[in-house]
Amino acid sequence: MSVSDRGGGSRVDAVLAIFMVGLVTAVMVSVFVPAARIVSGVLLLLVGITGYSRLRRGQKIAISILSTLGVSLAVAAAFRGFTPTFGAALSINQDIVAMILSVSFVAMVASPKVESPSRLRGPKAVLRTAVVSHFLGSVINLSAVTLVGDKLAGGKKLTLPNALLLSRTYSIGAYWSPFWAAAAAALTFAPGANVSMLVSFGLAFAMATLVLGVVGVIRRMGDDVADYRGYPLAPTVVLLPIILVIIVMGSHWLWPEVRTTNLVLMASLGLTILLLLWRDPKMVVRRLFEHSRNVLPGMRSESILFASAGVLAVGFSFYLQTTRIALPEVEFGVWFAWLAMIGVVALSTLGVHQIISIGVLATVIAPLHPDPTLFAMACTAAWGTSAAISPIGGLNLYIMGRFGRSSTELAKENIVYVLGVIALALPLLATVAFVVGAGW
């Protein structure tokens, strides 16, 4: 790359940072001024247009296909007589993207200081490391994989059992954490879902699958597990996620008309700023600026992917409103939800991102009026499970790029684990269905 190329990239990133900060601000303002949603939609389009040149070739192809298909469907719907509102045309997942961007700020205050190694060894140390990886990842996302993975690698190549431990314990954050894109997508496509149920049942599911994943890793380690020390546990690892969840849940109870994704956005930024003020008031503005300038542009690929998936979902929904597709008279119950989860997981192994398959699925089954909590639970379960099994998914590719472990190898080693997770998902969905009054 030439000097001029690097300079051009730097300028693009600077503009991206401005648009991304504007997007977060506009979504936050839309809580009080609904018309600002149109502005946020425009800003997300600008993020996509500006950041497109900085994407890899494969990403450009996928995003171009999604966007072209979405626009084509919208145009076809217009020719068939459908006239959408301007606001509906610009509802392209801006709430999801803004939430993801805002949650990234939490990493500024959530990274624990690694203390001296604990004397705890063996399977208990593996379990402790799994807990750290999971609860850190539930808030600061992939930054947790870097923190824990670097410590476990110790300057060497990360061992396969440790890579599997990261893959399994990080991905299950999607099952319950309101700070994951999984929750944002589920709540966007299933408005009215009971957030308290999603968090409580999802956390129970995450703990069950965490034990399942840890048992498999311990067996994979063999005799080496006796000397395993892993990652030390700091109080902030568990405390910060608990505080954030309490803030979001309390805000949702007091302010039920506000989208949960927007509550997460405001809670993440608010707590981050408060902690920065407490630690060093003079550095708050500088640290926020540095994060916005240096970190946010690096999130362009997922931001633009979600935007293009939003374009596809909008176009698809417009077109469906001009057709007379009649779905069978079936109830969206336990079996339907479970099969939908399996379908999303299967498609993820073929390279179809969860945001795409879930968005299309939500549009197709809308006439069935599925219970939003049951559908959202199926979505988050599918998202987290897909993250562990997809060889070309973001998590396994990140572990490959950072630590040199083959993403295909990780996906293959996770097959038995994922089958176990899918089996556990059936009683989970059955329990949720029983509570909300849905059938089988």
WOVEN-V190155 format. One record per residue. N is the residue number from 1. RES is the residue in one small letter. SS is DSSP state (h for helix, s for strand, l for the rest). PHI is phi in whole degrees, 0 to 359 (999 if undefined). PSI is psi in radians with two decimals (* if undefined). Layout:
n/res/ss/phi/psi
N/RES/SS/PHI/PSI
N/RES/SS/PHI/PSI
This chain:
n/res/ss/phi/psi
1/m/l/999/2.29
2/s/l/282/2.93
3/v/h/298/-0.70
4/s/h/295/-0.62
5/d/h/296/-0.76
6/r/h/295/-0.68
7/g/h/295/-0.70
8/g/h/297/-0.73
9/g/h/297/-0.67
10/s/h/295/-0.70
11/r/h/293/-0.70
12/v/h/298/-0.75
13/d/h/296/-0.64
14/a/h/296/-0.75
15/v/h/293/-0.71
16/l/h/302/-0.77
17/a/h/301/-0.72
18/i/h/297/-0.82
19/f/h/296/-0.67
20/m/h/292/-0.74
21/v/h/296/-0.71
22/g/h/298/-0.68
23/l/h/298/-0.85
24/v/h/300/-0.76
25/t/h/296/-0.77
26/a/h/296/-0.71
27/v/h/295/-0.68
28/m/h/294/-0.73
29/v/h/294/-0.56
30/s/h/296/-0.32
31/v/l/298/-0.61
32/f/l/257/-0.51
33/v/l/233/1.61
34/p/l/307/-0.51
35/a/l/297/-0.35
36/a/h/292/-0.24
37/r/h/298/-0.59
38/i/h/295/-0.73
39/v/h/298/-0.74
40/s/h/295/-0.63
41/g/h/296/-0.74
42/v/h/297/-0.74
43/l/h/296/-0.64
44/l/h/293/-0.66
45/l/h/299/-0.70
46/l/h/294/-0.63
47/v/h/299/-0.78
48/g/h/295/-0.78
49/i/h/294/-0.76
50/t/h/290/-0.74
51/g/h/276/-0.16
52/y/h/303/-0.72
53/s/h/294/-0.33
54/r/h/265/0.08
55/l/l/272/2.79
56/r/l/285/2.82
57/r/h/302/-0.79
58/g/h/298/-0.67
59/q/h/294/-0.71
60/k/h/299/-0.73
61/i/h/296/-0.84
62/a/h/298/-0.79
63/i/h/291/-0.64
64/s/h/296/-0.72
65/i/h/296/-0.82
66/l/h/299/-0.83
67/s/h/294/-0.76
68/t/h/297/-0.74
69/l/h/296/-0.74
70/g/h/297/-0.79
71/v/h/295/-0.71
72/s/h/298/-0.74
73/l/h/295/-0.68
74/a/h/295/-0.72
75/v/h/295/-0.73
76/a/h/298/-0.69
77/a/h/296/-0.67
78/a/h/296/-0.71
79/f/h/294/-0.42
80/r/l/270/0.13
81/g/l/102/0.05
82/f/l/274/2.31
83/t/l/239/1.75
84/p/l/280/2.79
85/t/l/282/2.77
86/f/h/298/-0.70
87/g/h/296/-0.71
88/a/h/295/-0.66
89/a/h/293/-0.43
90/l/l/256/0.27
91/s/l/272/1.38
92/i/l/242/0.83
93/n/l/71/0.45
94/q/h/295/-0.54
95/d/h/296/-0.71
96/i/h/296/-0.86
97/v/h/296/-0.77
98/a/h/298/-0.67
99/m/h/295/-0.77
100/i/h/299/-0.76
101/l/h/297/-0.74
102/s/h/291/-0.65
103/v/h/296/-0.51
104/s/h/299/-0.46
105/f/l/294/-0.45
106/v/l/298/-0.51
107/a/h/301/-0.39
108/m/h/295/-0.48
109/v/h/241/-0.06
110/a/h/259/-0.23
111/s/l/290/2.03
112/p/l/284/2.63
113/k/l/281/2.20
114/v/l/285/2.07
115/e/l/272/-3.12
116/s/l/298/2.58
117/p/l/303/2.43
118/s/l/283/2.70
119/r/l/281/-0.11
120/l/l/292/2.27
121/r/l/226/2.98
122/g/l/80/-2.73
123/p/h/305/-0.61
124/k/h/296/-0.62
125/a/h/291/-0.61
126/v/h/296/-0.78
127/l/h/297/-0.72
128/r/h/298/-0.76
129/t/h/297/-0.67
130/a/h/297/-0.72
131/v/h/296/-0.76
132/v/h/299/-0.88
133/s/h/301/-0.73
134/h/h/292/-0.91
135/f/h/288/-0.58
136/l/h/296/-0.82
137/g/h/295/-0.45
138/s/h/293/-0.32
139/v/h/244/-0.88
140/i/h/260/0.14
141/n/l/56/-2.34
142/l/h/295/-0.32
143/s/h/301/-0.53
144/a/h/293/-0.66
145/v/h/297/-0.69
146/t/h/294/-0.86
147/l/h/300/-0.93
148/v/h/289/-0.75
149/g/h/298/-0.75
150/d/h/298/-0.69
151/k/h/294/-0.77
152/l/h/292/-0.62
153/a/h/290/-0.63
154/g/l/60/0.62
155/g/l/85/-0.06
156/k/l/249/-3.12
157/k/l/289/2.34
158/l/l/296/2.28
159/t/l/291/2.73
160/l/h/299/-0.78
161/p/h/302/-0.70
162/n/h/292/-0.66
163/a/h/296/-0.70
164/l/h/294/-0.67
165/l/h/298/-0.76
166/l/h/297/-0.82
167/s/h/300/-0.77
168/r/h/283/-0.79
169/t/h/282/-0.46
170/y/h/285/-0.80
171/s/h/297/-0.49
172/i/h/286/-0.10
173/g/h/300/-0.46
174/a/h/296/-0.41
175/y/h/292/-0.45
176/w/l/218/-0.45
177/s/l/289/2.15
178/p/l/289/-0.04
179/f/l/261/0.12
180/w/l/263/2.67
181/a/h/298/-0.47
182/a/h/301/-0.82
183/a/h/294/-0.72
184/a/h/299/-0.77
185/a/h/294/-0.79
186/a/h/299/-0.75
187/l/h/286/-0.44
188/t/h/287/-0.77
189/f/h/274/-0.20
190/a/l/230/1.12
191/p/l/299/2.43
192/g/l/98/-0.04
193/a/l/295/2.55
194/n/l/281/1.86
195/v/h/296/-0.70
196/s/h/300/-0.72
197/m/h/292/-0.71
198/l/h/299/-0.74
199/v/h/290/-0.83
200/s/h/291/-0.88
201/f/h/292/-0.66
202/g/h/295/-0.68
203/l/h/294/-0.72
204/a/h/299/-0.72
205/f/h/296/-0.71
206/a/h/298/-0.72
207/m/h/293/-0.67
208/a/h/295/-0.76
209/t/h/286/-0.48
210/l/h/297/-0.79
211/v/h/298/-0.75
212/l/h/301/-0.79
213/g/h/293/-0.71
214/v/h/294/-0.73
215/v/h/301/-0.75
216/g/h/296/-0.69
217/v/h/293/-0.73
218/i/h/299/-0.74
219/r/h/295/-0.62
220/r/h/292/-0.54
221/m/h/288/-0.53
222/g/h/67/-2.38
223/d/h/290/-0.34
224/d/h/292/-0.29
225/v/h/295/-0.43
226/a/h/299/-0.56
227/d/h/260/0.15
228/y/l/288/2.31
229/r/l/246/-0.69
230/g/l/72/-2.49
231/y/l/249/2.28
232/p/l/292/2.64
233/l/l/261/2.10
234/a/l/256/2.55
235/p/h/304/-0.60
236/t/h/294/-0.38
237/v/h/300/-0.71
238/v/h/265/-0.58
239/l/h/293/-0.79
240/l/h/297/-0.81
241/p/h/302/-0.68
242/i/h/297/-0.78
243/i/h/299/-0.79
244/l/h/296/-0.74
245/v/h/296/-0.72
246/i/h/298/-0.74
247/i/h/298/-0.81
248/v/h/295/-0.79
249/m/h/295/-0.74
250/g/h/296/-0.71
251/s/h/295/-0.67
252/h/h/295/-0.63
253/w/h/291/-0.68
254/l/h/279/-0.45
255/w/l/226/1.02
256/p/l/296/-0.38
257/e/l/282/-0.21
258/v/l/272/2.39
259/r/l/303/2.42
260/t/h/298/-0.61
261/t/h/300/-0.64
262/n/h/286/-0.57
263/l/h/295/-0.71
264/v/h/297/-0.75
265/l/h/304/-0.91
266/m/h/291/-0.64
267/a/h/295/-0.73
268/s/h/296/-0.86
269/l/h/293/-0.74
270/g/h/297/-0.83
271/l/h/293/-0.67
272/t/h/299/-0.83
273/i/h/296/-0.72
274/l/h/298/-0.77
275/l/h/292/-0.64
276/l/h/294/-0.71
277/l/h/297/-0.66
278/w/h/291/-0.64
279/r/h/279/-0.79
280/d/h/200/1.55
281/p/h/303/-0.57
282/k/h/290/-0.36
283/m/h/258/0.05
284/v/h/299/-0.94
285/v/h/299/-0.75
286/r/h/297/-0.77
287/r/h/292/-0.67
288/l/h/295/-0.70
289/f/h/296/-0.79
290/e/h/298/-0.71
291/h/h/295/-0.78
292/s/h/298/-0.70
293/r/h/282/-0.66
294/n/h/260/-0.52
295/v/l/261/-0.80
296/l/h/302/-0.77
297/p/h/300/-0.48
298/g/h/291/-0.18
299/m/h/262/0.33
300/r/h/294/-0.65
301/s/h/296/-0.86
302/e/h/291/-0.57
303/s/h/296/-0.79
304/i/h/287/-0.61
305/l/h/299/-0.81
306/f/h/295/-0.61
307/a/h/295/-0.78
308/s/h/293/-0.64
309/a/h/296/-0.61
310/g/h/294/-0.70
311/v/h/299/-0.76
312/l/h/297/-0.80
313/a/h/297/-0.72
314/v/h/295/-0.84
315/g/h/299/-0.71
316/f/h/295/-0.74
317/s/h/294/-0.66
318/f/h/298/-0.79
319/y/h/294/-0.70
320/l/h/299/-0.52
321/q/l/287/-0.17
322/t/l/255/0.04
323/t/l/247/3.02
324/r/l/236/0.83
325/i/l/288/2.13
326/a/l/254/2.02
327/l/l/281/2.66
328/p/l/302/2.66
329/e/l/283/1.41
330/v/l/232/2.73
331/e/l/264/2.45
332/f/l/281/1.55
333/g/l/249/-2.72
334/v/h/299/-0.88
335/w/h/295/-0.71
336/f/h/298/-0.80
337/a/h/297/-0.72
338/w/h/293/-0.76
339/l/h/294/-0.62
340/a/h/297/-0.74
341/m/h/300/-0.83
342/i/h/299/-0.70
343/g/h/298/-0.76
344/v/h/296/-0.73
345/v/h/296/-0.78
346/a/h/298/-0.76
347/l/h/295/-0.56
348/s/h/295/-0.55
349/t/h/291/-0.31
350/l/l/264/0.03
351/g/l/101/0.04
352/v/l/275/2.03
353/h/l/294/2.59
354/q/h/301/-0.64
355/i/h/298/-0.53
356/i/h/284/-0.92
357/s/h/295/-0.68
358/i/h/292/-0.71
359/g/h/298/-0.79
360/v/h/293/-0.75
361/l/h/301/-0.76
362/a/h/299/-0.68
363/t/h/291/-0.73
364/v/h/292/-0.74
365/i/h/270/0.02
366/a/h/307/-0.70
367/p/h/298/-0.32
368/l/h/280/-0.19
369/h/l/52/1.03
370/p/l/294/2.64
371/d/l/299/2.19
372/p/h/297/-0.61
373/t/h/291/-0.75
374/l/h/295/-0.76
375/f/h/295/-0.75
376/a/h/297/-0.67
377/m/h/295/-0.71
378/a/h/297/-0.66
379/c/h/294/-0.83
380/t/h/292/-0.64
381/a/h/296/-0.73
382/a/h/294/-0.70
383/w/h/298/-0.91
384/g/h/296/-0.69
385/t/h/293/-0.69
386/s/h/298/-0.66
387/a/h/300/-0.58
388/a/h/278/-0.46
389/i/h/256/-0.35
390/s/l/283/2.09
391/p/l/289/-0.30
392/i/l/243/0.33
393/g/l/280/2.85
394/g/h/300/-0.71
395/l/h/294/-0.95
396/n/h/293/-0.59
397/l/h/293/-0.63
398/y/h/294/-0.77
399/i/h/298/-0.67
400/m/h/295/-0.82
401/g/h/293/-0.64
402/r/h/277/-0.69
403/f/h/239/0.01
404/g/l/77/0.29
405/r/l/265/2.30
406/s/l/300/2.27
407/s/h/292/-0.58
408/t/h/294/-0.72
409/e/h/298/-0.75
410/l/h/298/-0.76
411/a/h/298/-0.76
412/k/h/295/-0.75
413/e/h/292/-0.34
414/n/l/266/-0.01
415/i/h/300/-0.89
416/v/h/297/-0.72
417/y/h/300/-0.79
418/v/h/295/-0.67
419/l/h/299/-0.67
420/g/h/295/-0.70
421/v/h/296/-0.76
422/i/h/299/-0.69
423/a/h/296/-0.72
424/l/h/292/-0.45
425/a/h/292/-0.48
426/l/h/296/-0.90
427/p/h/296/-0.52
428/l/h/299/-0.91
429/l/h/294/-0.60
430/a/h/295/-0.69
431/t/h/294/-0.78
432/v/h/299/-0.77
433/a/h/299/-0.69
434/f/h/297/-0.75
435/v/h/292/-0.70
436/v/h/273/-0.12
437/g/l/87/0.36
438/a/l/272/2.77
439/g/l/266/-2.99
440/w/l/274/*
